[in-house]
Amino acid sequence: MTEIEKKEMTQEISDVLARKLLNATQEPEFAYGEKIRTTDVAKLLGKTAGWVQAGIINGWLPIGVATLEGKLVTNQNQIRSNKRVDYTIFPQKLWEVTGIIWKGRDTVNG
């Protein structure tokens, strides 16, 4: 791991810890009625939906879970080309990890 990668990882960990500390004292209100799509998160983060999906599956973007036929997917090798993987993104986890407060579709379009 390079020094730049170490610094980036340290910054990411610091950001998550800061949000968790804030969470202990003040938690924002989230919109739980609308499903958060991987394309929504991708747009908000300036990434691709595939990047978000890979992060959820491999655990380096812990904002939700991936399931295939009702079973948890934790490795890319579990995915079958003819089967649909479902992603569930939790608003509170999205906020804790990224700082994004999900207020429904307006979060992406607004």
Secondary structure as UniProt FT lines:
FT   HELIX           3..25
FT   HELIX           38..45
FT   HELIX           49..58
FT   STRAND          64..68
FT   TURN            69..70
FT   STRAND          71..72
FT   HELIX           76..78
FT   TURN            81..82
FT   STRAND          86..89
FT   HELIX           91..98
FT   HELIX           106..109
//
